[in-house]
Amino acid sequence: MRARHSSRLLIAFTLIVVLVSERDAAAQGTQPDQQWVNLGPPGAPSISILAVSEDWPSDPFLYALQRQSGDDQAAEAVRSIDGGTSWESLGLAPEGLSQPIVVASNRLGRVMFALTDRGQLSDRQLVSRALIRSVDGGMTWTTLLDVTVDTDQRDARSAIRLSPTFRTDEGIFVIIQGRLYRSFDAGDTLESLDPSSGRRVRDVAISSAFDTDRTLFATATNGSFAAYIADAQGRQAQRDAVNGDADLVISTDAGITWVSRAAGLVLDGQPFRHVESLAVSPTYPQDGVIFAFAWGLTPAGLTPSSEIRSVLFRSRNSGGTWEFVWEPFPLSRDTGNMLFQASLAMSPAFATNGVAVMTSQGHNAGPHGSPCRVLASRDGGATWSVRRTNGESVYCGVPRIGGDNGLTATWLQNGPSGETSWNWSTDAGMTLQRATPPGSRSGSTETRNPFPRAMVTNDGTMFFGNQQGVWALGPSARPAGGGSP
């Protein structure tokens, strides 16, 4: 999976990658014909963060943070410019580095962006979050933006979203501490945007035709950002988030002006304006499709009537109207205490083949546990079928789709043992095959969040970092030729 944080779309073919438990994977399929390739670095390091160039394999660039056994703080940055044939150390990584993205622009060549957490990391007491950039392959970094953290909003999202045509327009949108910024010079200059009258931004999604239609969507709230934990403080934060004054807005001038599109987010008489995540169709200019995964309250008359309900809406006219299409479990008297997240991906030919995949995970201890499920749709998202359920999942991956010939990939990780495996599909998620990276086993490195170590490139090559280094599986696991820093 790519824990890719940009909005750029995979275009090679459909791929779903799922990290699951060993016993679950064994029951679901067999190893693909291709074999995992170890790309290093030498010395069996523990990979904690991995970034792969978005132009792979034409740019065979890898960047990783590695930690030595027993050292949970200092991380050494390493890179390869030749697809893992050779590696070089870059010294200690910037403090709190996360979400590295490797892209290219016509003006700057290879560009890396990342976010950093600065200050005291214990007990979530951060001092600031910053956007940093490197134009020399990670050797040096420049701070582009540094924002003081509001410790009352401990779960405010930070994210980097790139224009689909970054190579030419150098467009970047950044969310830090609920504030949205944009740049059209790769971060040389950044300006603050206010999509929703002072509300704080939760998510941003960019049209695939941004270079011509200048369209993007944002969700924002005056309430809290919910915590994905089931203690009393987390549940109160979740209720505060749902009860807050929230909105979903659209801009057709690259963020200068915004118009609300949340009016139709209603189900059973309850508003669902707190949108946790957005997905815009890769064929948006043709179909106008947007998906919004939103939270609201259970309807009046249902006991309990003040618990959170998570549902998926679809619009086929750019948010002008909305229709309810799916929720994790049928509404009943005992389903209101589950908080869900969902991640959705669509085929690049979505307007014609209607193929989409989704992962959904519960976070509160409810009657259904905390399942991670993989779902597929072949009718444009109108209906969804569950293709896999793992009731003990700790991490639920983000699905990735490219191309229109049916190859798909999504992933999840099982806990608490931390055993991991990948799965892919050649029929748009309807069936999944096991693909376990060697060395994926229980232990301190495997029980960490796998998102920063799991990647899927445009051509469908899967990457994973573990105790034995960086592994790759797919058509360009070992690319030909080298590159330049």
C-alpha positions in Angstrom: 0.0 0.0 0.0 1.1 3.3 -0.3 0.6 5.1 2.6 0.7 7.8 0.0 -0.4 11.1 1.2 -0.8 12.9 -2.0 -3.9 13.0 -4.1 -2.2 11.7 -7.2 -3.9 8.7 -8.8 -2.3 5.3 -9.6 -2.6 4.8 -13.3 -1.0 1.5 -14.2 -3.6 -1.0 -13.1 -6.0 -1.8 -10.3 -4.1 -3.0 -7.2 -5.5 -3.8 -3.7 -2.9 -4.6 -1.0 -3.9 -5.8 2.5 -1.8 -6.5 5.6 -3.4 -9.3 7.5 -2.6 -12.0 10.1 -0.7 -15.0 9.0 -3.5 -17.4 9.8 -6.1 -15.2 8.0 -3.9 -14.9 4.9 -3.2 -18.6 4.8 -6.9 -19.3 4.7 -7.6 -16.8 2.0 -5.2 -17.6 -0.8 -1.7 -18.5 -2.0 1.5 -16.6 -2.8 1.5 -14.8 -6.1 3.8 -16.2 -8.8 6.2 -13.3 -8.3 8.7 -13.3 -5.4 9.6 -10.6 -3.0 13.0 -9.0 -3.6 15.1 -7.6 -0.8 16.5 -4.2 -1.7 18.6 -3.6 1.4 20.0 -1.6 3.1 22.7 -3.9 4.3 23.0 -4.7 7.9 19.4 -5.9 8.6 18.1 -2.5 9.8 14.7 -1.9 11.2 12.8 0.3 8.7 10.4 2.7 10.4 9.5 5.0 7.5 9.7 4.4 3.7 9.2 6.6 0.7 9.4 5.6 -2.9 9.5 8.1 -5.9 6.1 8.6 -7.4 7.9 8.3 -10.8 9.1 4.8 -10.0 10.5 2.9 -11.9 11.8 5.7 -14.2 13.1 7.3 -11.0 14.3 4.4 -8.9 14.7 6.5 -5.8 14.1 5.1 -2.2 14.3 7.0 1.1 14.0 5.3 4.4 14.5 5.8 8.1 16.2 2.9 10.0 16.5 2.4 13.7 19.0 0.2 15.4 17.8 -2.4 17.8 16.9 -1.0 21.2 17.0 2.6 20.0 13.5 4.0 19.8 14.4 7.7 19.3 17.3 8.4 16.9 16.7 7.4 13.3 19.2 7.3 10.5 18.1 8.4 7.1 19.4 6.4 4.1 18.7 6.6 0.4 19.2 4.7 -2.8 19.2 6.3 -6.3 19.4 3.0 -8.1 16.5 1.0 -6.9 18.3 -0.6 -3.9 21.5 -1.7 -5.7 23.4 0.7 -3.5 22.6 2.8 -0.4 24.2 5.8 1.3 23.7 7.2 4.8 22.4 10.8 5.2 23.0 11.0 8.9 20.3 11.5 11.5 16.8 12.3 10.1 15.0 15.5 11.0 13.2 15.3 14.3 9.8 13.7 14.1 9.8 13.3 10.4 6.7 11.7 8.9 4.8 11.4 5.6 7.7 11.9 3.2 6.7 12.2 -0.4 9.0 12.0 -3.4 7.9 13.8 -6.6 9.4 15.8 -9.4 8.9 19.2 -11.0 10.2 20.6 -14.3 11.9 23.4 -12.4 13.4 21.7 -9.4 13.8 18.1 -10.5 13.3 15.6 -7.7 11.5 17.2 -4.7 10.8 15.7 -1.3 8.2 17.0 1.1 7.6 15.8 4.7 6.0 16.8 7.9 7.8 17.0 11.3 6.7 17.0 14.9 8.9 19.2 17.0 9.2 19.4 20.7 8.2 17.0 23.5 6.6 13.9 22.0 5.5 12.2 25.2 1.9 12.5 26.2 1.1 14.1 22.8 2.5 17.4 24.0 4.0 18.7 20.8 5.4 22.2 20.4 4.9 22.6 16.6 4.3 20.8 13.3 6.3 21.9 10.3 6.3 21.3 6.5 9.9 20.7 5.3 11.3 20.3 1.8 14.5 18.8 0.3 15.7 19.3 -3.3 18.9 17.3 -2.9 17.5 13.9 -2.2 17.1 14.2 1.5 20.6 15.4 2.3 19.4 18.8 3.6 16.0 20.1 4.5 14.4 23.5 4.5 11.5 24.5 6.8 8.7 26.0 4.7 6.0 26.3 7.4 6.1 25.9 11.2 2.8 26.0 13.0 2.3 26.0 16.8 0.3 23.0 18.0 -2.9 23.6 19.9 -2.6 20.9 22.6 -6.4 21.0 23.2 -6.9 19.6 19.7 -4.7 16.5 20.1 -6.0 14.7 17.0 -6.0 17.5 14.5 -5.0 16.1 11.1 -1.9 17.1 9.2 -1.6 16.1 5.6 0.1 16.9 2.3 -2.0 16.9 -0.9 -0.3 17.5 -4.3 -1.8 18.7 -7.5 -2.2 15.9 -10.0 -0.1 18.0 -12.4 2.6 19.0 -9.8 5.3 18.5 -12.3 4.2 21.6 -14.2 2.1 23.7 -11.7 4.0 22.8 -8.5 0.7 22.9 -6.7 0.7 21.7 -3.0 -2.1 22.0 -0.4 -1.1 21.4 3.2 -3.2 20.9 6.3 -1.5 21.6 9.6 -3.4 21.8 12.9 -6.7 22.3 11.1 -5.3 25.2 8.9 -5.1 24.9 5.1 -2.3 26.4 3.1 -1.5 26.3 -0.6 1.5 27.0 -2.9 2.0 27.0 -6.6 5.8 27.2 -6.5 6.6 23.9 -4.6 6.4 25.7 -1.2 8.6 28.7 -1.9 5.7 30.8 -0.9 2.6 29.6 1.0 -0.7 31.4 1.6 -3.3 30.5 4.2 -6.8 29.6 3.0 -10.1 29.9 4.8 -12.5 27.5 3.2 -15.3 27.7 5.7 -15.6 31.0 7.7 -12.9 30.2 10.3 -13.8 26.5 10.7 -10.8 24.2 10.9 -10.1 21.9 8.0 -10.3 18.1 8.4 -9.6 16.9 4.8 -9.0 18.1 1.3 -9.6 16.3 -2.0 -8.5 17.6 -5.4 -10.1 17.0 -8.8 -8.2 14.8 -11.3 -8.6 17.6 -13.8 -7.4 20.3 -11.5 -5.1 21.9 -14.1 -8.3 22.9 -16.1 -11.2 22.9 -13.7 -9.3 24.2 -10.6 -11.7 22.3 -8.4 -11.1 21.0 -4.9 -13.2 20.0 -1.9 -12.6 20.5 1.8 -14.3 19.5 5.1 -14.2 21.7 8.1 -15.6 22.0 11.6 -16.0 24.3 14.5 -16.1 21.3 16.8 -13.5 19.0 18.0 -11.4 16.6 16.0 -12.3 13.2 17.2 -9.8 10.9 19.0 -9.8 7.3 17.7 -9.6 5.8 21.2 -12.4 4.3 23.3 -11.7 5.9 26.7 -14.0 8.5 28.2 -12.0 11.4 26.9 -11.9 9.9 23.4 -15.6 9.3 23.3 -16.4 12.8 24.5 -14.2 14.2 21.7 -16.1 12.1 19.2 -19.4 13.4 20.4 -18.0 17.0 20.4 -16.9 16.5 16.8 -20.3 15.3 15.6 -22.2 18.0 17.5 -19.9 20.7 16.2 -20.8 23.1 13.4 -19.3 21.4 10.3 -19.4 21.9 6.6 -18.3 20.4 3.2 -17.3 23.0 0.7 -16.2 23.2 -2.9 -13.9 25.7 -4.7 -13.7 26.0 -8.5 -10.9 28.6 -8.5 -8.1 26.7 -6.7 -9.2 27.8 -3.2 -9.9 31.5 -3.6 -13.7 31.2 -3.0 -15.8 28.4 -1.6 -19.4 27.3 -1.6 -21.1 24.9 0.8 -22.1 21.4 -0.5 -23.3 19.9 2.8 -27.0 20.5 2.6 -27.9 17.0 1.5 -25.8 15.1 4.0 -28.9 13.9 6.0 -30.1 10.4 7.0 -33.1 9.5 9.0 -33.7 13.1 9.9 -30.2 13.5 11.3 -27.5 15.7 9.8 -24.2 14.1 8.9 -22.1 17.2 8.3 -19.0 16.0 10.1 -17.2 14.5 7.1 -14.1 12.5 8.1 -12.8 11.6 4.6 -13.5 12.5 1.0 -12.8 10.7 -2.3 -13.2 12.4 -5.7 -13.6 10.2 -8.8 -10.6 10.0 -11.0 -13.1 10.6 -13.9 -14.7 13.5 -12.1 -15.0 15.7 -15.2 -17.2 13.0 -16.8 -19.2 11.8 -13.8 -19.1 14.5 -11.1 -18.8 11.8 -8.4 -17.7 12.5 -4.8 -17.9 10.1 -1.8 -18.1 11.5 1.7 -17.7 9.3 4.8 -19.5 11.2 7.5 -20.6 10.9 11.1 -23.9 11.8 12.6 -26.1 10.7 15.5 -28.5 7.8 15.7 -32.1 8.9 15.0 -34.5 10.0 17.7 -36.4 7.2 19.2 -33.5 4.7 19.0 -31.9 3.8 22.3 -29.3 5.1 22.7 -30.2 8.1 20.6 -27.1 10.2 21.1 -24.5 7.8 19.9 -22.4 8.2 16.7 -23.4 6.6 13.4 -20.9 6.3 10.5 -22.2 6.3 6.9 -21.1 6.7 3.3 -22.7 9.2 1.0 -22.3 9.6 -2.8 -22.9 12.6 -5.0 -23.1 12.4 -8.7 -23.4 16.1 -9.4 -20.4 17.6 -7.6 -22.1 17.7 -4.2 -25.3 19.3 -5.4 -27.3 16.4 -4.0 -26.3 13.4 -1.9 -27.5 9.8 -1.5 -26.8 7.3 1.3 -25.1 4.2 -0.1 -23.6 2.2 2.8 -22.9 1.9 6.5 -20.7 -0.6 8.3 -23.6 -2.5 10.0 -27.4 -2.2 9.8 -28.7 0.3 12.3 -30.1 -1.3 15.4 -30.3 -0.6 19.1 -26.7 -1.7 19.8 -24.8 -0.3 16.8 -24.6 3.3 17.8 -21.5 3.0 19.9 -19.2 2.2 17.0 -16.9 4.8 15.5 -15.7 3.9 12.0 -13.2 5.2 9.5 -13.2 4.4 5.8 -10.8 4.8 2.9 -12.0 4.5 -0.7 -10.3 4.2 -4.1 -11.7 4.1 -7.6 -10.5 2.8 -10.9 -9.1 5.4 -13.3 -11.8 4.2 -15.6 -14.5 4.6 -12.9 -16.9 6.5 -15.2 -17.1 3.4 -17.5 -16.4 0.4 -15.3 -17.8 1.6 -11.9 -15.0 -0.3 -10.0 -14.2 0.9 -6.5 -12.7 -0.7 -3.3 -12.9 0.4 0.3 -11.5 -0.5 3.7 -13.5 0.2 6.8 -12.5 -0.1 10.4 -14.2 0.3 13.8 -12.4 1.9 16.7 -14.7 1.8 19.7 -15.3 -1.4 21.7 -18.8 -2.1 20.4 -20.9 -5.3 19.9 -19.1 -6.0 16.6 -15.6 -5.7 18.0 -13.1 -3.6 15.9 -13.3 -5.2 12.5 -11.3 -4.2 9.5 -13.1 -5.1 6.3 -12.3 -4.9 2.6 -15.3 -4.1 0.3 -15.7 -3.9 -3.4 -18.2 -2.2 -5.7 -18.8 -2.7 -9.4 -21.7 -0.4 -9.9 -20.2 3.0 -9.2 -20.4 2.7 -5.4 -24.2 2.2 -5.3 -23.8 -1.2 -3.6 -20.9 -2.8 -1.7 -20.0 -6.4 -1.0 -17.6 -7.5 1.8 -14.7 -9.4 0.5 -12.8 -9.9 3.7 -13.3 -9.3 7.4 -10.7 -9.4 10.1 -12.3 -8.9 13.5 -9.0 -8.5 15.4 -7.3 -6.0 13.2 -5.2 -3.3 14.6 -4.4 -1.4 11.4 -6.6 -1.2 8.3 -4.9 -0.1 5.1 -5.7 2.4 2.4 -6.8 0.7 -0.9 -5.0 1.6 -4.1 -6.3 1.2 -7.6 -4.8 1.9 -10.9 -5.7 1.1 -14.5 -8.8 -0.7 -15.6 -7.8 -4.4 -16.1 -8.9 -5.5 -12.7 -5.7 -5.8 -10.7 -6.3 -4.3 -7.3 -4.5 -4.1 -3.9 -5.5 -3.2 -0.3 -4.1 -4.2 3.1 -4.5 -4.4 6.9 -2.4 -5.6 9.8 -3.6 -8.0 12.5 -2.8 -7.6 16.2 -1.8 -7.7 18.9 0.9 -10.1 17.7 1.9 -7.7 14.9 2.2 -10.5 12.3 1.7 -9.0 8.8 1.1 -10.0 5.3 0.0 -8.4 2.1 -2.8 -9.4 -0.3 -3.6 -8.4 -3.9 -6.4 -9.1 -6.3 -6.6 -9.5 -10.1 -10.4 -9.0 -10.1 -10.9 -5.6 -8.5 -11.0 -6.9 -5.0 -13.5 -9.7 -5.4 -10.9 -12.3 -4.4 -7.6 -11.7 -2.6 -4.2 -13.6 -2.8 -1.7 -13.8 -0.1 1.7 -12.0 -0.5 3.7 -12.0 2.8 7.0 -10.1 2.9 9.8 -12.3 4.3 10.7 -11.4 7.8 7.2 -10.1 8.6 6.8 -11.5 12.1 5.7 -10.5 15.6 8.1 -8.2 17.4 8.6 -4.6 18.4 9.1 -3.2 14.9 6.1 -5.1 13.5 3.6 -3.9 16.1 4.2 -0.3 15.2 1.9 1.4 12.8 2.7 -0.1 9.3 1.3 2.8 7.3 4.7 4.7 7.0 6.4 1.5 5.8 3.9 0.3 3.2 3.8 1.6 -0.3 2.3 0.9 -3.8 3.8 2.6 -6.8 2.0 3.7 -10.0 2.9 0.5 -11.8 1.6 -1.7 -9.0 4.9 -2.6 -7.3 4.4 -3.2 -3.6 7.0 -2.1 -1.0 7.3 -2.9 2.7 9.9 -2.2 5.3 10.6 -4.5 8.2 13.4 -5.9 10.4 15.1 -7.2 7.3 15.1 -4.0 5.3 13.1 -3.0 2.3 11.2 -5.6 0.3 9.5 -5.1 -3.2 7.1 -7.3 -5.1 5.7 -6.5 -8.5 6.6 -5.6 -12.1 9.4 -3.3 -11.3 10.7 -4.7 -8.0 14.2 -4.4 -9.4 14.2 -1.6 -11.9 16.8 -1.3 -14.6 19.2 1.6 -14.6 20.0 4.2 -12.0 19.3 7.8 -11.2 20.8 11.0 -10.0 20.5 12.6 -6.6 
